[in-house]
């Protein structure tokens, strides 16, 4: 049976919510002229959290407009930092491989099994043998075929939205996957005709990321991975498996102006989504525009550097002093991906009335990649990650101290579990 699966986006929810809202009995807000005048002087000082600003007959007083524009642009830069975290992280990851391996390309499986190969990746573990890489759907649908067997994996777009798990946590429960990945610009004549047993997934980005973990003995893993096929429709070639050669490649987001250079590269490599058009305007006011070189003015450069600094402070606060309601917590352990729908990052990043922002920034600063099984776990069929930043006395964990983790078995994990210590600065494996 041919199955078509897609991340649900668009206007349907908005139209339904509008109908529901119009049915509510609400009194229209009113404000008297006196109340209106009281809240903003015609001439005088306006006290705000960001300082005092002066008005002269309702005009910004001489010199005040520049201060207000600085305020606007600095605020936008810090929020744009948070907005761009998933896209920048995924782009740096892919570009790192392009720069590190002469023969790296789309549709390659990178064999990651040594320490240096994973220590630059956000929250990778030290024991799993990974196979991962990137594909591109712009010239043709991406075809991924995974054999029957014990495998765990996922498909993720460049904003870290995931349409599906693959392998035993996927819809075919380990009985083999035949995937057709379609992007926003895939030509219609480069998408295969429907076929039985095939699953079609529509992504919101041209590029796609795929991850596989084959479980079993070394011989069983080698046998399974050699049967994986990854190619673009109409261009079937043997899948190349590239040894990662113990090379260090960073996935965590760079700092300073380098962050914005990576974001500029990212938006020029990708399709602009409808939900991001307002943010693209903000970027334009700061010297970052799709289809144009990155040449910020001296003023814009200072604002971007400051915005990256403040934005990262916000991201650190979202992670290490997280305040989201509904996130699962117990004994100072926190479910990294979990909680009620909407309270943590979900694989579509969409809820009934809004697309999430803070949870996405928090998670994609702290970690990388999502999937349905990771973000909405079900009993007996899930990938769960829990983290801890304080000891039992609510004191921050510190590298100069010694800690004991007591595991009262049996650990409820049939396939795999591990304990990994990360450096809180790059959020990667502790060297």
C-alpha positions as MATLAB code, in Angstrom:
seq = 'XXXXXXXXXXXXXXXXXXXXXXXXXXXXXXXXXXXXXXXXXXXXXXXXXXXXXXXXXXXXXXXXXXXXXXXXXXXXXXXXXXXXXXXXXXXXXXXXXXXXXXXXXXXXXXXXXXXXXXXXXXXXXXXXXXXXXXXXXXXXXXXXXXXXXXXXXXXXXXXXXXXXXXXXXXXXXXXXXXXXXXXXXXXXXXXXXXXXXXXXXXXXXXXXXXXXXXXXXXXXXXXXXXXXXXXXXXXXXXXXXXXXXXXXXXXXXXXXXXXXXXXXXXXXXXXXXXXXXXXXXXXXXXXXXXXXXXXXXXXXXXXXXXXXXXXXXXXXXXXXXXXXXXXXXXXXXXXXXXXXXXXXXXXXXXXXXXXXXXXXXXXXXXXXXXXXXXXXXXXXXXXXXXXXXXXXXXXXXXXXXXXXXXXXXXXXXXXXXXXXXXXXXXXXXXX';
ca = [
       0.000    0.000    0.000;
       1.299    3.463   -0.891;
       1.381    5.827    2.067;
       1.895    9.587    2.004;
       3.008   11.238    5.202;
       3.638   14.922    5.843;
       4.376   17.371    8.625;
       1.072   19.206    8.911;
       1.455   22.905    8.215;
      -0.715   25.599    6.699;
      -3.862   27.485    7.539;
      -6.308   24.770    8.562;
      -5.728   25.141   12.301;
      -5.887   28.918   12.059;
      -9.261   28.825   10.307;
     -10.657   26.405   12.844;
      -9.392   28.442   15.760;
     -10.886   31.608   14.257;
     -14.289   29.969   14.038;
     -13.979   28.847   17.648;
     -12.873   32.289   18.867;
     -15.735   34.079   17.137;
     -18.125   31.867   19.028;
     -16.914   33.165   22.403;
     -18.845   35.903   24.151;
     -16.239   38.599   24.851;
     -16.615   42.238   25.790;
     -14.664   44.553   23.527;
     -11.829   46.388   25.366;
     -12.380   50.087   25.957;
     -10.056   52.932   26.942;
     -11.009   56.498   27.733;
      -9.199   59.450   26.183;
      -7.871   60.405   29.622;
      -6.450   56.910   30.187;
      -4.867   57.023   26.735;
      -3.176   60.389   27.414;
      -1.972   59.339   30.876;
       0.080   56.401   29.565;
       2.336   58.435   27.241;
       3.250   62.106   27.732;
       3.072   64.491   24.793;
       6.239   66.172   26.054;
       8.382   64.656   28.771;
      10.255   61.567   29.894;
       9.112   58.009   29.274;
      10.433   55.549   31.866;
      11.048   52.019   30.559;
      12.911   48.897   31.582;
      15.523   49.833   28.978;
      16.051   53.371   30.226;
      14.469   56.796   29.858;
      13.414   58.283   26.545;
      12.259   61.847   25.926;
       9.402   63.127   23.780;
       8.939   66.663   22.508;
       5.364   67.314   21.347;
       5.066   63.567   20.655;
       8.227   63.560   18.525;
      11.293   61.698   19.813;
      13.474   64.494   21.217;
      16.748   65.255   19.373;
      19.095   62.264   19.664;
      16.416   59.922   21.041;
      15.559   58.264   17.720;
      19.068   56.839   17.391;
      18.795   55.362   20.882;
      15.449   53.799   20.044;
      16.725   52.337   16.768;
      19.688   50.866   18.641;
      17.268   49.322   21.106;
      15.148   47.849   18.293;
      18.098   46.370   16.435;
      19.795   44.924   19.533;
      16.538   43.261   20.588;
      16.048   41.828   17.125;
      19.603   40.499   16.960;
      19.294   38.587   20.243;
      15.944   37.065   19.230;
      17.296   36.185   15.788;
      20.123   34.326   17.500;
      17.545   32.152   19.295;
      15.487   31.743   16.115;
      18.464   30.563   14.052;
      19.908   28.001   16.487;
      18.590   24.803   14.821;
      19.381   25.923   11.273;
      22.865   27.161   12.197;
      23.671   23.962   14.084;
      22.625   21.695   11.215;
      24.381   23.842    8.611;
      27.644   23.924   10.552;
      27.446   20.145   10.893;
      27.031   19.579    7.175;
      29.570   22.221    6.176;
      32.067   20.711    8.605;
      31.960   17.435    6.708;
      32.245   19.194    3.358;
      35.395   20.930    4.611;
      36.890   17.914    6.426;
      36.525   15.166    3.802;
      37.584   15.607    0.212;
      35.188   12.904   -0.996;
      32.222   13.774    1.233;
      28.954   14.523   -0.532;
      25.207   14.171   -0.184;
      23.871   10.615    0.145;
      27.039    9.394    1.886;
      26.832    7.400    5.113;
      29.508    8.569    7.530;
      30.644    5.720    9.810;
      31.115    7.324   13.256;
      32.663    5.059   15.870;
      35.668    6.849   17.453;
      35.873    9.543   20.128;
      36.988   12.540   18.055;
      34.327   11.824   15.442;
      31.570   12.510   17.951;
      33.037   14.938   20.483;
      31.992   18.020   18.498;
      28.384   16.868   18.162;
      25.765   18.125   20.600;
      24.966   15.363   23.119;
      26.290   12.397   21.162;
      27.067    9.325   23.278;
      30.363    7.465   23.479;
      29.160    3.914   22.948;
      26.773    3.923   19.990;
      28.134    3.369   16.507;
      26.430    5.961   14.330;
      25.831    6.103   10.598;
      24.587    9.491    9.441;
      24.715   12.034    6.659;
      22.817   14.591    4.586;
      20.800   14.436    1.385;
      19.325   17.062   -0.929;
      15.898   16.935   -2.567;
      16.223   19.944   -4.871;
      16.956   17.915   -8.035;
      15.026   14.787   -7.163;
      13.301   12.918   -4.355;
      15.667   11.332   -1.843;
      15.226    7.556   -1.733;
      16.260    5.732    1.447;
      15.851    1.984    1.762;
      16.603    0.263    5.054;
      16.605   -3.541    5.368;
      14.606   -5.536    7.855;
      16.494   -5.839   11.122;
      17.383   -4.258   14.419;
      17.939   -0.612   13.536;
      17.022    2.718   15.123;
      17.032    5.973   13.214;
      15.258    9.104   12.044;
      14.853   11.653    9.278;
      15.297   15.349   10.193;
      15.136   18.576    8.202;
      17.463   21.554    8.622;
      15.192   23.172   11.235;
      15.329   19.888   13.183;
      11.748   18.963   12.395;
      11.303   15.225   11.946;
       8.599   13.569    9.864;
       9.388   10.039   11.032;
      11.502    7.537   12.874;
      12.889    4.614   10.894;
      13.758    1.086   11.929;
      12.111   -0.519   14.909;
      10.609    2.765   16.148;
       9.319    3.700   12.706;
       5.893    2.932   11.248;
       7.107   -0.405    9.855;
       8.501   -1.568   13.213;
      11.825   -2.834   11.877;
      10.386   -4.775    8.953;
      12.234   -2.611    6.465;
      11.689    0.938    5.252;
      11.247    2.253    1.720;
      11.251    6.048    2.082;
      10.694    8.804   -0.457;
      11.745   12.200    0.925;
      10.331   15.179   -0.978;
      11.356   18.785   -0.413;
       9.671   22.093   -1.239;
      11.479   22.363   -4.594;
      11.570   18.739   -5.730;
      10.453   18.643   -9.394;
       7.211   16.721   -9.778;
       8.721   14.570  -12.541;
      11.536   13.586  -10.170;
       9.195   11.955   -7.645;
       8.528    8.232   -8.191;
       5.067    6.920   -8.951;
       3.274    5.453   -5.914;
       4.399    1.953   -5.035;
       3.211   -0.573   -2.495;
       5.052   -0.450    0.814;
       6.500    2.957    0.113;
       6.238    5.893    2.541;
       6.450    9.455    1.191;
       7.424   12.288    3.520;
       7.306   15.978    2.678;
       9.974   18.161    4.305;
       9.980   21.939    4.654;
      13.667   22.208    3.679;
      15.592   21.105    0.616;
      18.240   19.316    2.652;
      17.575   16.327    4.861;
      19.574   14.609    7.585;
      19.398   10.876    8.245;
      20.714    8.863   11.187;
      20.943    5.114   11.641;
      22.101    2.917   14.473;
      22.352   -0.782   13.670;
      22.234   -2.909   16.811;
      23.913   -6.273   17.218;
      27.333   -7.811   16.811;
      29.922   -6.165   14.565;
      29.167   -8.753   11.899;
      25.411   -8.151   12.118;
      25.902   -4.375   11.966;
      28.156   -4.638    8.902;
      25.693   -6.915    7.137;
      22.759   -4.577    7.761;
      24.475   -1.295    6.920;
      25.796   -2.671    3.621;
      22.191   -3.213    2.528;
      21.133    0.403    3.070;
      20.449    2.338   -0.127;
      20.493    6.149   -0.345;
      20.194    7.961   -3.651;
      18.191   10.547   -5.543;
      15.378    9.322   -7.742;
      16.623    8.361  -11.194;
      20.268    8.396  -10.101;
      20.694    5.123   -8.253;
      24.297    4.370   -7.372;
      25.898    2.155   -4.704;
      25.710    3.834   -1.309;
      29.086    5.109   -0.183;
      30.087    4.471    3.443;
      32.865    6.841    4.492;
      35.077    6.145    7.497;
      35.072    9.249    9.713;
      38.845    8.853   10.255;
      38.756   10.093   13.870;
      38.353   13.685   12.615;
      36.842   16.365   14.818;
      33.889   18.225   13.258;
      31.835   20.709   15.296;
      28.056   20.832   15.248;
      27.544   23.290   18.111;
      26.812   26.846   17.007;
      29.779   29.238   16.605;
      30.049   32.526   18.495;
      30.345   36.168   17.535;
      30.223   37.226   13.903;
      30.899   33.614   12.854;
      27.389   32.741   13.996;
      25.868   35.221   11.549;
      28.155   34.148    8.716;
      26.915   30.589    9.211;
      23.310   31.781    9.331;
      23.869   33.734    6.108;
      25.193   30.568    4.457;
      22.240   28.601    5.823;
      19.474   30.883    4.539;
      21.125   30.983    1.125;
      21.218   27.184    0.998;
      17.598   26.779    1.988;
      14.023   27.702    1.154;
      12.405   30.467    3.208;
       9.379   29.154    5.057;
       6.228   31.241    5.320;
       6.474   31.325    9.106;
       9.936   32.919    8.887;
       9.324   35.812    6.504;
       9.108   38.384    9.321;
      12.410   37.148   10.723;
      13.940   37.465    7.268;
      12.958   41.136    7.323;
      14.686   41.579   10.675;
      17.807   39.962    9.198;
      17.675   42.365    6.257;
      17.765   45.367    8.592;
      20.935   43.888   10.115;
      22.763   43.281    6.840;
      21.868   39.624    6.235;
      19.838   39.029    3.097;
      19.147   35.997    0.945;
      20.802   36.260   -2.452;
      23.178   39.038   -1.402;
      26.705   38.965    0.084;
      27.195   39.311    3.818;
      28.658   42.786    4.131;
      27.337   44.365    7.350;
      28.205   47.948    8.181;
      30.377   48.753   11.174;
      27.253   49.532   13.206;
      25.507   46.330   12.124;
      28.619   44.295   12.920;
      28.721   45.620   16.481;
      25.018   44.891   16.942;
      25.331   41.358   15.554;
      28.269   40.513   17.810;
      26.411   41.887   20.823;
      23.217   40.109   19.751;
      24.990   36.755   19.561;
      26.385   37.315   23.039;
      23.051   38.271   24.598;
      21.232   35.601   22.605;
      23.541   32.902   23.918;
      23.000   34.135   27.468;
      19.282   33.714   26.846;
      19.835   30.222   25.429;
      21.966   29.217   28.424;
      19.227   30.470   30.739;
      16.566   28.525   28.849;
      18.649   25.354   29.286;
      20.171   25.649   32.734;
      17.352   27.569   34.456;
      14.520   26.162   32.364;
      11.027   27.388   33.390;
       8.672   25.662   30.961;
       5.525   24.261   32.500;
       4.752   20.613   31.894;
       8.350   19.435   31.458;
       8.878   16.167   33.293;
      11.174   16.463   36.327;
      12.082   14.223   39.242;
      14.910   14.465   41.790;
      16.611   17.231   39.791;
      16.551   15.100   36.646;
      14.787   16.656   33.683;
      13.354   14.989   30.612;
      15.287   16.654   27.778;
      12.519   15.902   25.300;
       9.222   15.353   27.015;
       6.286   16.773   28.875;
       2.854   17.773   27.732;
       2.368   18.583   24.068;
       3.493   22.159   23.522;
       5.603   22.396   26.676;
       8.709   20.901   25.133;
      10.036   20.711   21.597;
       8.055   18.317   19.435;
       9.032   16.770   16.150;
       6.815   19.143   14.130;
       7.475   22.227   16.334;
       3.797   23.094   15.838;
       0.905   23.238   18.279;
      -2.737   24.147   17.769;
      -2.307   27.904   17.942;
       1.404   28.621   17.549;
       4.793   27.338   16.457;
       7.081   26.923   19.444;
      10.019   29.280   19.980;
      11.601   29.078   23.456;
      11.441   25.251   23.663;
      13.024   24.947   20.222;
      15.821   27.378   21.117;
      16.392   25.626   24.431;
      16.628   22.161   22.960;
      18.659   23.026   19.868;
      21.222   24.907   21.956;
      21.450   21.914   24.283;
      21.167   18.993   21.851;
      20.487   18.064   18.233;
      17.896   16.138   16.154;
      14.349   15.138   17.011;
      11.884   12.444   16.037;
       8.370   11.310   16.990;
       9.683    8.544   19.268;
      12.044   11.010   20.981;
       9.543   13.799   21.563;
       6.302   11.929   22.181;
       7.495    8.642   23.690;
       5.091    5.769   24.097;
       5.556    2.867   26.549;
       7.912    0.268   25.142;
       8.687    2.295   22.034;
      10.754    5.354   22.777;
      14.117    7.069   22.907;
      14.325    8.884   26.213;
      17.029   11.315   27.358;
      17.180   12.806   30.828;
      19.667   15.371   32.107;
      20.893   16.718   35.408;
      22.715   19.964   36.215;
      22.445   19.996   40.038;
      23.192   17.505   42.790;
      20.660   16.410   45.402;
      21.357   19.608   47.372;
      20.487   21.816   44.390;
      24.143   22.767   43.942;
      25.456   23.017   40.387;
      27.508   20.044   39.217;
      31.174   20.990   39.076;
      34.179   19.314   37.516;
      36.226   19.644   40.693;
      33.782   17.473   42.656;
      33.152   13.721   42.762;
      29.621   12.415   42.314;
      27.936    9.034   42.614;
      24.982    8.023   40.431;
      23.036    5.153   41.933;
      21.100    2.997   39.472;
      18.623    0.676   41.121;
      18.211   -1.954   38.442;
      17.095   -3.387   36.333;
      17.345   -0.368   34.039;
      14.120   -0.272   31.969;
      15.874   -0.296   28.601;
      15.815   -3.443   26.504;
      18.045   -2.282   23.657;
      20.490    0.321   24.832;
      21.300    2.791   27.599;
      24.309    4.872   28.570;
      25.503    7.581   30.940;
      27.438   10.438   29.340;
      29.073   13.498   30.925;
      29.012   16.682   28.862;
      30.919   19.940   29.064;
      28.350   22.677   29.704;
      30.178   25.185   27.489;
      30.045   23.454   24.060;
      27.409   20.963   25.332;
      29.491   18.102   23.950;
      31.255   15.067   25.378;
      33.694   15.999   28.123;
      37.262   15.758   26.861;
];
